[in-house]
């Protein structure tokens, strides 16, 4: 019988946060989506739960319940890096390790471990010891299926061996739904129907779940009932390929350094082509004469073997980097991945919009001006209009997928609202505001009052749509400052 193990580092992001702040262990702690009024509680410890704080609560409401709450965000990059470290560590205990869709979940192939560890309990102890050495905590379950071990590792702490398929099925049926990855709304509705465990969920018809609940509930039912074949898919370990070059003399000229790296790149790419792999990422270490080592990272829009493109990205990156001393040695660490059929065949599709060219252009901008130079707007929850969006770094252009046509006002918001005169003058042509270039407002609709913001500063504004001969303006009157401002324009 095939044997599989699931390793679940429960509350993974919370564990990472507590590693960064070891003095917080005795305090209420939470991981939030953002350290602002619109942030949500993602993970929290028992001390925070004792104050009545719950998952998905807003950061503001959590602070009102627990004023001493210590909360921070945990970046996606940090979670990915720790997952990669754990993957490398777990691959010493099994040749086949799969990473889950959620951070902190791994599956390991346990077949044949008895030859080295005699028993599955001994093997689990060794895995648990390796994880605790990294100051992390995990639940481990060994059984006969991916889903069975996952359900037990999610619901129960510690280490457990399920010796037979019957025992595994019995334990899985008793697993509470609250331990599974189900939305709060779906979970509350299922509990009102008297469905509290996986066994009770499996008693429901799958088609009924598909029409009444979200996709995650239907997929959970499929996996639990073994109606979907879900084999273990090992995650390939991405090994960096390194090249180093000791320079004959101290080199400080950027073009000279690029020429040396071009020769090193040609050798790297030649080796990768023989392995049917494509270059994905490049890390450059400049070992300097009289200064600490300078580290640079270059990532193209897509994995590529185009030497000219790599050389151009390296040149742009080096142009904006000031080296404090001459270079003695260059070390290149290349990360590669298996090449696709399209990459091997150099297949090229003709489109009116060349997204690959756009992504290459964005990669050049990031290399020259920094990773934060290419951003896209993202809608967020906010009290004031100017706080209802933010700009987030982006790496890839994707094809647009427009929403169905609907009548929506598009508002162009000024970064800093221009000040208008405090007393609008009414004339025969309409209402005149200073700062509008003499345009008269024919009609004003409002007020739409926005108040609050007590967590930053008290705000009270009266918003109006002001229609002129040629456009619609969005203005507001600040009651506290007794002044008019131009918030933006409406299209």
C-alpha positions as CSV (number, residue, x, y, z in Angstrom):
1,X,0.0,0.0,0.0
2,X,1.3,3.4,-1.0
3,X,2.2,5.7,1.9
4,X,2.1,9.5,2.0
5,X,2.8,12.1,4.7
6,X,1.5,15.6,5.1
7,X,3.5,18.2,6.9
8,X,1.4,21.3,7.9
9,X,3.1,24.3,9.4
10,X,0.0,25.6,11.0
11,X,-0.5,29.4,11.1
12,X,2.6,29.7,8.9
13,X,2.6,33.5,8.5
14,X,2.1,34.0,12.2
15,X,5.1,31.7,13.0
16,X,7.2,33.8,10.6
17,X,6.1,37.0,12.3
18,X,6.9,35.7,15.8
19,X,10.3,34.7,14.5
20,X,11.0,38.3,13.6
21,X,9.7,39.5,16.9
22,X,10.6,37.0,19.6
23,X,9.7,39.3,22.4
24,X,6.0,39.2,21.3
25,X,5.3,35.6,22.4
26,X,3.5,36.7,25.5
27,X,1.4,39.4,23.8
28,X,-1.7,39.3,21.6
29,X,-0.3,39.1,18.0
30,X,-1.9,39.1,14.6
31,X,-0.9,39.0,10.9
32,X,-2.8,41.6,9.0
33,X,-3.3,42.2,5.2
34,X,-2.4,45.9,5.7
35,X,-1.4,48.2,8.6
36,X,-4.2,50.6,8.0
37,X,-7.9,51.0,8.6
38,X,-8.9,48.7,5.7
39,X,-6.5,45.9,6.8
40,X,-7.9,42.5,7.8
41,X,-6.9,40.0,10.4
42,X,-5.4,36.9,8.6
43,X,-3.8,35.0,11.5
44,X,-3.8,35.5,15.3
45,X,-2.5,33.8,18.4
46,X,-4.5,32.6,21.5
47,X,-3.7,35.7,23.4
48,X,-5.5,37.8,20.8
49,X,-8.4,35.3,20.6
50,X,-8.9,35.8,24.4
51,X,-9.7,39.4,23.8
52,X,-12.5,38.4,21.3
53,X,-10.5,39.2,18.1
54,X,-11.4,36.9,15.2
55,X,-10.1,36.2,11.7
56,X,-11.3,38.5,9.0
57,X,-12.0,41.3,11.5
58,X,-10.9,44.7,10.4
59,X,-7.6,46.0,11.9
60,X,-9.5,49.0,13.5
61,X,-12.1,46.8,15.2
62,X,-9.4,44.4,16.5
63,X,-7.6,47.4,18.0
64,X,-10.8,48.5,19.7
65,X,-11.2,45.1,21.3
66,X,-7.5,44.7,22.1
67,X,-5.6,48.0,22.4
68,X,-2.3,46.2,23.1
69,X,-2.5,44.1,19.9
70,X,0.8,43.8,18.0
71,X,0.1,43.4,14.3
72,X,2.3,43.4,11.2
73,X,2.1,42.2,7.6
74,X,4.2,39.2,6.3
75,X,5.2,39.7,2.7
76,X,4.6,37.1,0.0
77,X,8.3,37.1,-0.9
78,X,9.2,36.1,2.7
79,X,6.7,33.2,2.7
80,X,8.0,32.0,-0.7
81,X,11.6,32.1,0.5
82,X,10.9,30.2,3.7
83,X,8.9,27.7,1.7
84,X,11.8,27.1,-0.6
85,X,14.1,26.6,2.4
86,X,11.7,24.1,3.9
87,X,11.4,22.3,0.6
88,X,15.2,21.8,0.4
89,X,15.2,20.6,4.0
90,X,12.4,18.1,3.5
91,X,13.9,16.7,0.3
92,X,16.6,15.1,2.5
93,X,13.9,12.9,4.0
94,X,12.1,11.9,0.8
95,X,13.0,12.0,-2.9
96,X,9.5,13.3,-3.7
97,X,8.1,16.4,-2.0
98,X,5.1,18.4,-3.2
99,X,4.3,21.9,-2.0
100,X,0.7,22.7,-1.4
101,X,-1.4,25.6,-2.8
102,X,-1.3,27.2,0.6
103,X,2.0,28.2,2.3
104,X,3.3,25.8,4.9
105,X,1.7,22.6,3.5
106,X,3.9,19.8,2.1
107,X,3.3,16.2,1.0
108,X,6.1,13.6,1.1
109,X,6.4,10.1,-0.4
110,X,7.0,7.7,2.5
111,X,7.5,4.5,0.5
112,X,10.7,2.7,1.5
113,X,11.6,4.8,4.5
114,X,11.5,1.7,6.8
115,X,14.9,0.6,5.3
116,X,16.5,3.7,6.9
117,X,14.3,4.6,9.8
118,X,12.8,1.2,10.7
119,X,9.4,2.7,11.6
120,X,7.3,5.6,10.4
121,X,7.3,7.1,13.9
122,X,11.1,7.3,13.8
123,X,10.9,9.0,10.4
124,X,8.3,11.5,11.6
125,X,10.5,12.3,14.7
126,X,13.4,13.0,12.4
127,X,11.3,15.3,10.2
128,X,9.9,17.1,13.2
129,X,13.3,17.6,14.7
130,X,14.6,19.2,11.5
131,X,11.6,21.6,11.4
132,X,11.9,22.6,15.1
133,X,15.6,23.4,14.6
134,X,14.4,26.1,12.3
135,X,12.2,27.4,15.2
136,X,9.0,26.3,13.5
137,X,6.2,24.0,14.5
138,X,4.3,21.5,12.4
139,X,1.7,18.8,12.5
140,X,2.7,15.6,10.7
141,X,0.4,12.8,9.5
142,X,1.3,9.6,7.7
143,X,-1.4,7.7,5.8
144,X,-2.5,6.3,2.5
145,X,-3.8,9.3,0.6
146,X,-3.0,13.0,0.1
147,X,-6.4,14.3,1.2
148,X,-6.6,12.0,4.3
149,X,-3.3,13.1,5.6
150,X,-4.0,16.7,4.8
151,X,-7.3,16.7,6.7
152,X,-5.8,15.2,9.8
153,X,-2.7,17.5,9.7
154,X,-5.0,20.5,9.4
155,X,-7.3,19.5,12.2
156,X,-4.9,17.9,14.8
157,X,-1.6,19.0,16.2
158,X,1.4,16.7,16.8
159,X,2.3,13.5,14.9
160,X,-0.1,10.7,13.9
161,X,0.2,7.5,11.9
162,X,-3.0,6.1,10.1
163,X,-2.2,2.4,9.8
164,X,-5.0,1.4,7.5
165,X,-7.4,2.9,4.9
166,X,-10.4,2.1,7.2
167,X,-8.8,4.0,10.1
168,X,-8.0,6.9,7.8
169,X,-11.5,7.1,6.5
170,X,-13.0,7.0,10.0
171,X,-10.7,9.8,11.2
172,X,-11.3,11.9,8.1
173,X,-15.1,11.6,8.5
174,X,-14.8,13.0,12.1
175,X,-12.6,16.0,11.0
176,X,-14.4,19.3,11.7
177,X,-15.1,21.5,8.7
178,X,-13.9,24.5,10.7
179,X,-10.3,23.2,10.2
180,X,-10.6,23.1,6.4
181,X,-10.0,26.0,4.0
182,X,-13.6,27.1,3.7
183,X,-14.9,30.6,3.5
184,X,-16.6,32.1,6.6
185,X,-20.0,32.5,4.8
186,X,-20.0,28.9,3.5
187,X,-19.0,27.5,6.9
188,X,-21.7,29.4,8.7
189,X,-24.4,28.3,6.3
190,X,-23.3,24.6,6.5
191,X,-23.3,24.8,10.3
192,X,-26.8,26.2,10.2
193,X,-27.8,23.1,8.2
194,X,-26.2,20.9,10.9
195,X,-23.1,20.0,8.8
196,X,-20.1,20.2,11.1
197,X,-17.8,17.4,9.9
198,X,-16.4,16.1,6.6
199,X,-18.5,13.0,7.0
200,X,-21.7,15.0,7.2
201,X,-20.5,17.0,4.2
202,X,-20.0,13.8,2.2
203,X,-23.6,12.8,2.9
204,X,-24.8,15.7,0.8
205,X,-25.1,15.4,-3.0
206,X,-22.2,17.0,-4.9
207,X,-24.4,18.6,-7.5
208,X,-26.4,20.4,-4.8
209,X,-23.2,21.7,-3.3
210,X,-22.1,23.0,-6.7
211,X,-25.2,25.0,-7.2
212,X,-25.6,26.4,-3.7
213,X,-22.1,26.9,-2.4
214,X,-18.8,28.3,-3.6
215,X,-16.3,26.4,-5.8
216,X,-14.1,25.6,-2.8
217,X,-16.8,23.6,-1.0
218,X,-17.6,21.6,-4.1
219,X,-13.8,20.8,-4.7
220,X,-13.5,19.8,-1.0
221,X,-16.4,17.4,-1.4
222,X,-14.8,15.9,-4.6
223,X,-11.4,15.4,-2.9
224,X,-12.9,14.0,0.3
225,X,-15.0,11.5,-1.6
226,X,-12.0,10.4,-3.8
227,X,-14.0,11.3,-6.9
228,X,-11.0,13.2,-8.1
229,X,-7.7,11.4,-8.8
230,X,-5.1,13.5,-6.9
231,X,-1.6,11.9,-7.1
232,X,1.4,13.4,-5.5
233,X,3.3,15.7,-7.9
234,X,6.8,16.3,-6.7
235,X,8.2,19.8,-6.8
236,X,11.4,20.0,-8.6
237,X,14.3,21.5,-6.7
238,X,15.6,24.5,-8.6
239,X,19.4,24.5,-8.3
240,X,21.4,27.6,-9.0
241,X,24.1,27.3,-11.5
242,X,27.2,29.4,-10.7
243,X,30.0,30.9,-12.7
244,X,32.8,33.0,-11.3
245,X,35.5,35.0,-13.0
246,X,38.7,36.4,-11.3
247,X,39.6,39.6,-13.1
248,X,43.2,40.2,-14.1
249,X,43.2,43.7,-12.6
250,X,40.8,46.0,-10.7
251,X,38.0,46.8,-13.1
252,X,35.7,49.8,-12.5
253,X,34.5,50.6,-16.1
254,X,30.8,49.5,-16.6
255,X,31.3,48.5,-20.2
256,X,34.3,46.4,-19.3
257,X,32.3,44.6,-16.6
258,X,29.4,44.0,-19.0
259,X,31.8,42.5,-21.6
260,X,33.1,40.1,-19.0
261,X,29.6,39.1,-17.9
262,X,28.6,38.6,-21.5
263,X,31.3,35.9,-21.9
264,X,30.2,34.3,-18.6
265,X,26.6,34.3,-19.8
266,X,27.4,32.6,-23.1
267,X,29.0,29.8,-21.2
268,X,26.0,29.5,-18.8
269,X,23.4,29.5,-21.6
270,X,25.3,26.9,-23.6
271,X,25.2,24.5,-20.6
272,X,21.5,25.2,-20.0
273,X,20.6,24.5,-23.6
274,X,22.3,21.1,-23.4
275,X,20.0,20.4,-20.3
276,X,16.9,21.7,-22.1
277,X,16.5,24.5,-19.6
278,X,15.9,28.2,-19.9
279,X,17.4,31.0,-17.8
280,X,14.9,32.5,-15.4
281,X,16.9,34.7,-12.9
282,X,20.4,36.0,-12.5
283,X,22.1,37.1,-9.3
284,X,25.4,39.0,-9.7
285,X,27.9,39.4,-6.8
286,X,30.6,42.0,-7.4
287,X,33.5,41.3,-5.0
288,X,35.2,44.7,-4.6
289,X,38.7,45.8,-3.8
290,X,38.2,47.9,-0.7
291,X,34.4,47.7,0.0
292,X,31.8,45.1,0.9
293,X,30.4,42.9,-1.9
294,X,27.6,44.4,-4.0
295,X,24.7,42.1,-4.9
296,X,22.4,42.8,-7.9
297,X,19.4,40.8,-9.2
298,X,18.1,40.8,-12.8
299,X,14.8,39.2,-13.7
300,X,13.4,39.4,-17.3
301,X,9.7,39.6,-18.2
302,X,9.8,35.9,-19.2
303,X,12.5,33.2,-18.9
304,X,14.7,33.5,-22.0
305,X,17.9,32.4,-23.6
306,X,18.3,35.6,-25.6
307,X,21.9,36.7,-24.7
308,X,21.4,40.2,-26.3
309,X,18.4,40.8,-24.0
310,X,20.3,39.7,-20.9
311,X,23.3,41.9,-21.8
312,X,21.0,44.9,-22.2
313,X,19.3,44.3,-18.8
314,X,22.7,43.9,-17.2
315,X,23.9,47.1,-18.8
316,X,20.8,49.1,-17.6
317,X,21.1,47.6,-14.1
318,X,24.8,48.5,-13.9
319,X,24.2,52.1,-15.2
320,X,22.1,52.9,-12.1
321,X,24.5,51.2,-9.7
322,X,27.3,53.1,-8.2
323,X,30.2,50.8,-7.1
324,X,32.2,52.2,-4.2
325,X,35.4,50.5,-5.3
326,X,36.9,48.5,-8.2
327,X,35.8,45.0,-8.9
328,X,38.2,42.0,-8.2
329,X,35.8,39.1,-9.0
330,X,32.4,38.5,-10.5
331,X,30.1,35.7,-9.4
332,X,27.0,34.8,-11.4
333,X,24.2,32.6,-9.9
334,X,21.7,31.5,-12.5
335,X,18.3,30.0,-11.7
336,X,16.9,27.9,-14.6
337,X,13.7,26.0,-15.2
338,X,12.7,23.4,-17.8
339,X,12.0,24.9,-21.2
340,X,8.6,24.6,-22.7
341,X,7.9,23.3,-26.2
342,X,7.2,26.8,-27.4
343,X,10.5,28.0,-26.0
344,X,12.4,25.1,-27.6
345,X,10.6,25.6,-31.0
346,X,11.0,29.5,-30.8
347,X,7.3,29.6,-31.8
348,X,6.0,33.2,-32.3
349,X,2.4,34.2,-32.5
350,X,1.4,37.4,-34.4
351,X,-0.8,39.6,-32.3
352,X,-1.7,43.3,-32.7
353,X,-0.6,43.7,-29.1
354,X,2.7,42.2,-28.5
355,X,2.6,41.5,-24.7
356,X,6.1,39.9,-24.8
357,X,7.5,43.1,-26.2
358,X,5.7,45.1,-23.6
359,X,7.0,42.9,-20.8
360,X,10.5,43.3,-22.2
361,X,10.1,47.1,-22.1
362,X,8.9,46.9,-18.5
363,X,11.9,44.7,-17.6
364,X,14.2,47.4,-19.0
365,X,12.4,50.1,-16.9
366,X,12.8,48.0,-13.8
367,X,16.5,47.4,-14.5
368,X,17.2,51.1,-15.0
369,X,14.9,52.8,-12.5
370,X,14.3,50.1,-9.8
371,X,11.6,47.5,-9.1
372,X,9.2,50.1,-7.8
373,X,9.2,52.1,-11.0
374,X,6.5,50.0,-12.8
375,X,3.2,50.0,-10.9
376,X,-0.5,49.4,-11.6
377,X,-3.5,50.8,-9.7
378,X,-5.4,48.5,-7.3
379,X,-8.7,49.3,-5.8
380,X,-8.8,49.0,-1.9
381,X,-11.2,49.8,0.8
382,X,-10.8,53.3,2.1
383,X,-12.8,56.0,3.8
384,X,-11.7,59.0,1.6
385,X,-11.8,58.9,-2.2
386,X,-8.1,59.5,-2.5
387,X,-7.5,56.5,-0.1
388,X,-9.6,54.0,-2.1
389,X,-6.8,52.9,-4.4
390,X,-3.0,52.3,-4.3
391,X,-0.2,51.6,-6.8
392,X,1.4,48.2,-6.5
393,X,4.5,47.0,-8.3
394,X,3.8,44.8,-11.3
395,X,6.1,42.5,-13.4
396,X,3.8,41.4,-16.2
397,X,1.4,42.9,-18.7
398,X,-1.6,40.7,-19.3
399,X,-4.4,40.8,-21.9
400,X,-7.3,43.0,-20.7
401,X,-10.5,41.3,-19.6
402,X,-13.1,44.0,-19.5
403,X,-16.2,43.8,-17.3
404,X,-19.7,43.8,-19.0
405,X,-20.7,47.3,-20.2
406,X,-22.3,49.4,-17.5
407,X,-22.7,53.1,-16.8
408,X,-19.9,54.0,-14.4
409,X,-18.4,57.4,-13.6
410,X,-14.7,57.4,-14.1
411,X,-13.0,59.9,-11.8
412,X,-9.6,61.3,-12.4
413,X,-8.3,62.2,-8.9
414,X,-5.6,64.8,-8.3
415,X,-2.7,63.6,-6.2
416,X,-2.9,66.9,-4.3
417,X,-6.3,68.7,-4.6
418,X,-5.8,72.3,-5.9
419,X,-7.2,75.0,-3.6
420,X,-10.2,77.0,-5.0
421,X,-11.4,80.3,-3.6
422,X,-13.2,80.0,-0.3
423,X,-16.3,82.0,-1.5
424,X,-17.7,81.1,-4.9
425,X,-19.3,84.0,-6.7
426,X,-22.6,83.7,-8.5
427,X,-22.9,85.6,-11.7
428,X,-25.2,85.6,-14.8
429,X,-23.2,82.8,-16.5
430,X,-23.2,80.6,-13.3
431,X,-21.1,80.0,-10.3
432,X,-17.4,81.1,-10.5
433,X,-14.6,79.4,-8.6
434,X,-11.1,80.8,-8.5
435,X,-8.6,78.4,-10.0
436,X,-10.8,77.1,-12.8
437,X,-9.5,79.5,-15.5
438,X,-12.7,81.6,-15.7
439,X,-15.0,78.6,-16.4
440,X,-18.5,79.0,-14.9
441,X,-20.3,76.2,-13.2
442,X,-23.8,75.8,-14.7
443,X,-25.1,73.2,-12.3
444,X,-24.0,71.7,-8.9
445,X,-25.3,68.3,-7.6
446,X,-24.8,67.5,-3.9
447,X,-23.8,67.6,-1.2
448,X,-22.5,64.1,-0.6
449,X,-21.0,64.3,2.9
450,X,-18.0,62.3,4.0
451,X,-17.2,62.4,7.7
452,X,-15.0,60.4,10.1
453,X,-11.4,59.4,9.8
454,X,-10.9,59.6,13.6
455,X,-8.1,57.1,13.4
456,X,-6.0,59.7,11.5
457,X,-7.6,63.1,11.8
458,X,-11.2,64.3,12.0
459,X,-12.6,65.0,8.5
460,X,-15.8,66.5,7.3
461,X,-16.2,67.2,3.6
462,X,-19.2,68.1,1.3
463,X,-18.7,66.7,-2.2
464,X,-20.4,68.2,-5.3
465,X,-20.5,67.4,-9.0
466,X,-20.0,70.7,-10.7
467,X,-21.0,70.8,-14.4
468,X,-19.5,73.4,-16.7
469,X,-19.9,73.9,-20.4
470,X,-17.3,71.3,-21.3
471,X,-16.8,69.0,-18.4
472,X,-17.9,67.7,-15.0
473,X,-15.7,68.6,-12.0
474,X,-15.6,66.9,-8.6
475,X,-15.2,69.5,-5.9
476,X,-15.6,69.5,-2.1
477,X,-16.0,72.0,0.7
478,X,-13.8,71.3,3.8
479,X,-15.9,72.4,6.8
480,X,-13.0,72.5,9.2
481,X,-10.7,74.6,6.9
482,X,-13.7,76.5,5.4
483,X,-12.2,76.2,1.9
484,X,-13.1,74.7,-1.5
485,X,-10.9,72.1,-3.3
486,X,-10.9,70.5,-6.7
487,X,-10.8,66.7,-6.0
488,X,-10.8,65.6,-9.6
489,X,-12.7,65.4,-12.9
490,X,-15.4,63.0,-14.1
491,X,-15.6,61.4,-17.5
